[in-house]
Amino acid sequence: MPGPRDLGGANFCSIGRADHERRDHEKRIEAMQCTLRDRGYWCVNEMRRTIVALLQQEHLTFTCYQKRLSALHFLVKVKGLLDQEDIAQRISRLRTEISPR
């Protein structure tokens, strides 16, 4: 049985290949991913394996950066870098910092 990423032959629209300016949240996700990888907390294969393990619906609906963020969320918990409470507190703090005043 093919996995959720085995979409060969599926009738999807073409992939946009033009460069685009990355949005702030995309830059943050990429910075977190690269920093933690460069510091040795995980390797590219762990990130790929975690993304491949997403549910089929997530593969079909998540953007590239949503997939990366989901994998980062999973790996920081599994590796014991942060627990769910730490993550919730940081998200709350970030929302406060970036909310319009």
Secondary structure as the mmCIF struct_conf table of DSSP 4:
data_model
#
loop_
_struct_conf.conf_type_id
_struct_conf.id
_struct_conf.beg_label_comp_id
_struct_conf.beg_label_asym_id
_struct_conf.beg_label_seq_id
_struct_conf.end_label_comp_id
_struct_conf.end_label_asym_id
_struct_conf.end_label_seq_id
TURN_TY1_P TURN_TY1_P1 PRO A 4 ARG A 5
TURN_TY1_P TURN_TY1_P2 GLY A 8 GLY A 9
HELX_LH_PP_P HELX_LH_PP_P1 CYS A 13 GLY A 16
BEND BEND1 ALA A 18 ALA A 18
HELX_LH_PP_P HELX_LH_PP_P2 GLU A 21 ARG A 23
HELX_RH_AL_P HELX_RH_AL_P1 ASP A 24 ASP A 38
TURN_TY1_P TURN_TY1_P3 ARG A 39 GLY A 40
BEND BEND2 TYR A 41 TYR A 41
HELX_RH_AL_P HELX_RH_AL_P2 VAL A 44 VAL A 52
TURN_TY1_P TURN_TY1_P4 ALA A 53 ALA A 53
BEND BEND3 LEU A 54 LEU A 54
HELX_RH_AL_P HELX_RH_AL_P3 GLN A 56 THR A 61
HELX_RH_AL_P HELX_RH_AL_P4 CYS A 64 VAL A 78
TURN_TY1_P TURN_TY1_P5 LYS A 79 GLY A 80
BEND BEND4 LEU A 81 LEU A 81
HELX_RH_AL_P HELX_RH_AL_P5 GLN A 84 ILE A 98
BEND BEND5 SER A 99 SER A 99
#
